[in-house]
């Protein structure tokens, strides 16, 4: 299929008309590639051209990473973290520039973009502790005259396949830890939002990593397939749909390749009768509508315990949802407008969300707030959907089962905490869930009994800080090692167990 006709790009935040790959310490244009337009989802205008890198060029990047591995693996840990410290400082110093590029190509608000970059920075800071994180274990006198030791060694080339919704943060769940541990790396940015990593790549280059240690390869399925198929890639990290995660798991397992695959989600917020309602509503608005609902930790189902709490939450949440300003996040006219929500990522995404809203209406849920016909003046070609709320939602409805990945909230009523826990535990996905309560007994039961990987208590977005692991359960995560923090070191290193006898002197 031919690439679309390329129009001349407008003056944009990124300031680059044609993106390139970063391979072996140099910016290169892939050979004989087709090009695709990258659009601003707020305006529909083209902001850059993006190369569809061939599998041959992707393999060349893998080869560069493989060639760089022996010397990098032999580099002392404190020397490996030195450029990481510099990269952290460069990202901090240029946060506003990166954030504006991120907003332009992805559509989230500037505060959301700044917060995303803060998380990227924090993951670098944790990875800079590699001289401690990578320490093994030693036991003197494991047996008579024998000592035992476990050492953690780097393995080779790792890669990651990034999603569109967090183009800065999610690569930093993995790459800093892999590289600081002595591996080399290939990043494949999302084909929908490659510009952010192009800018960050400039700072990776300036930080002074040796050639080939970190590589960035733009493209589509050819690049993903090369990472999966290459025998020189020892492991892959993916954040994407559960369908793609299952495919990756099967293909990597068949090749003896390590993999992490974080998939789809349907996160529930349970509101107990003793919850502080006004605080809860503010918290839920941020959770549900930040990033236009396009994040794996966004709330999408509000479960109210009892008739009174259900009625109160329905009334107050719908009213608060009407106050969210849907707009082009870079429009200076909306500065200081309070809670700002940008567009969804594409026309395809918008069409799917509209289809799911229509499905909810047909299923008999009450459309208490309809965001389908929202218009943003001057941004008629943007992919906007207003805040949307369904009430009277029942378990088993499609709008409850499927990850909509947009600003659509479902409100359900149950009679007890037991019923709320049952609804969550019977759902296919198990990424995150939260409870709002002042009762410690309710909170403890929820923490222990809900089968989700990340639990919140009076927290609408239970995403852990960088030094704790990130990941779900059930169909929300494949493989048993989660992202970020100390836990991920086990993914990027191989334990070697040594048993050593000390012979008598005579």
Order of alpha helices (4+ residues) and beta strands (2+ residues): beta-beta-beta-beta-alpha-alpha-alpha-alpha-alpha-beta-beta-beta-alpha-beta-alpha-beta-alpha-beta-alpha-beta-beta-alpha-beta-alpha-beta-beta-alpha-beta-beta-alpha-beta-alpha-beta-beta-alpha-beta-beta-beta-alpha-beta
